[in-house]
């Protein structure tokens, strides 16, 4: 019976997270697919904060917390085939490819939900570019983009990045190479 309860709780939690993600995507970023670092519950509605919730005044944007969301959501889709987030992932792929002109080196380190660059975030970081490799896997039309992302992210020397970026790059490379269990 314990296994049954655990399974039920896991499914309920996943449905809730998916519902919140879809709500945020449709309400705040339907053109970009960007999900923010944090959402806050205000009267039962999950909204991006307009200031600091936990870390910076950019907590309601795509920053160092949400940069890994595309990796997580796309990995779930690739492993399970659950299509509930496909629209958000497609919007995200379309936006990032268009905003960078299909140049991975133009993926920068922070964006508003409407896709505009956050002032002062006009520098590259593999924390942001490597998760897009997994996101690109959702559609075979992204193959050249995926190859370009792979080449770009793997050429960064390990010693030239920090723990966080190297960890994300390793996890995304494991998924893209077909070695995620």
N, C-alpha and C positions, 0 to 999 in steps of 0.2 A: 504494500500500500504506500510506503514511503516513496518508492520510485514513481508511482503514479502521481502523487502529490507534487513531487519535484518537477516532473515533466509538465504538469498542468501549470505550475507557477512559471516555468521557463517560457512556455508558449504565451501565457498572459503578458509577461514582461516584454517579450519580443513584439507582440501585437501592439502594445502601448508605445514602444519606442518607434515602431514603423508608423503608427498613426501620427505621432508628434512630428516625425521627420516629414511626412507627406504634407501635413498641415503647414509647417514652416516653409517648405519648398513652394507650395501653391500660393501661400499668402505673401511671402516676402522675397522670393527669388525665382519665380517661375521662368524667367528669361535666362538666368545664369546657372541655376541648380546649386548655387553656393549655400551651404548651411553654416551658421555662425559657430564660434567657439562655445557659446553658451546660449541657452534659452531660459527664460524665467516664467514661472507660472503666475499669471495675473488673472484672477477670477476664472480659472479653468482654461485660459488661453495661454499658449506658450509663445512668448514674444522675445525677440532679440533685445537684450538690455541696451539702454542708451547711455551707458557709462560703465564704470568698473563694477563687476560682480565679484570677481575673484582675483584677477591679475592686472588688467590694464583698462584704460578708457575705451579700448577697442574690443572688449569682450563680446560685443554683438556683431562682430565681423569675422571674416576668414583669417584667422591668425594661427599661432603655433599649436593651439588645441585642435581646431577644426581641420588643419592641413591634412590630417590622417583619416578624416571621415571618408573621403572617396575611396581610399584603400580598403577600409573596413566594409563599407556598403557594397562595393564592387566584388570584393572577395566573397561576401555572403551570396550574392547573385550567382557568381561563377560556380560556387560549390553546391548551392541548393537549387538553383533555377527559379527561386522565388522572384517573381516579376514586379512586386509592389514598388520597388525603387527604380525601375528601369527608366521611367520618364525623367526623374531627377538626374540620373546618371547620364542620360543622353543630352539633356540640357547643359549639364556641366561640361561634357566633352565638346559640344558645339561651341559653347562660350569660350572655353580656354583655347581651343584651336583658332577661333576667329580673333580673339584678343591678342594672341601672340603671333599671328600670321603663320601658324604651324611651326614655330621656332621654340623648342623647349628652353633655350637659354633666355627667353623673354618671359618665363614664368617667374614672377616675383613673390615677395614674402608677405603679402597682406592685401586683402581686397574687401571693399564694401560689398554688401549683398547684391547691389546692382552691377557689380563687376568693375567698378572704378578702383584704381590703385589707392591704397591708403598712403597719405603723405609720409615720406621717410622710409617707405618699404620698397623702394625701387632697386633692390638688390636680389641676386639669385640665392637660393638655398635649396638643397636637395630635399629638405623637409617638405617643401611644397611641390617640387617637380616629380619626385619619385612616386608618390601615390597616384599621380595621373597615369602612370604606366598600367596599373591594374584597372583603373577606370577605362582606359582605352580598350581593354580586352573584351568589353561587352559587345562589341560590334566589329566584324571582320573588315568593315570599311575603314577602320582606324589603323590598319596594319602598318602603313608607312609611318604614321604618327607614333605608334607604339615602338617601332624600330628606332625612330629618331630619339624618342624619350629614353629608351634603353641605352643607346650610344652615349647620349648626353650625361645621363646619371652615372653610368659606370666609368666614365673617364675621370670623374672627380677622385683625386687621390684620397685614400682613407685618412691619411695624416692631415689632410687639408680641411677636414670637417670635424664636427663634434660628435659626441656619443649619440645624440638624438637623431641627427641627420643620417649617420651611418647605420643606426638601428632600423630606421624607416626604409632606407635604401636596401638593406639586407632582406627585410621581410617582404618588400614588394618584389624584389628580384626572385625570391623563392617562389612566390605566387606566379609571376610571369614565366618563369622557367619550367613550370609544371611540377615543382617539387613540394608544394604545400600539401600537408597531409590532411 
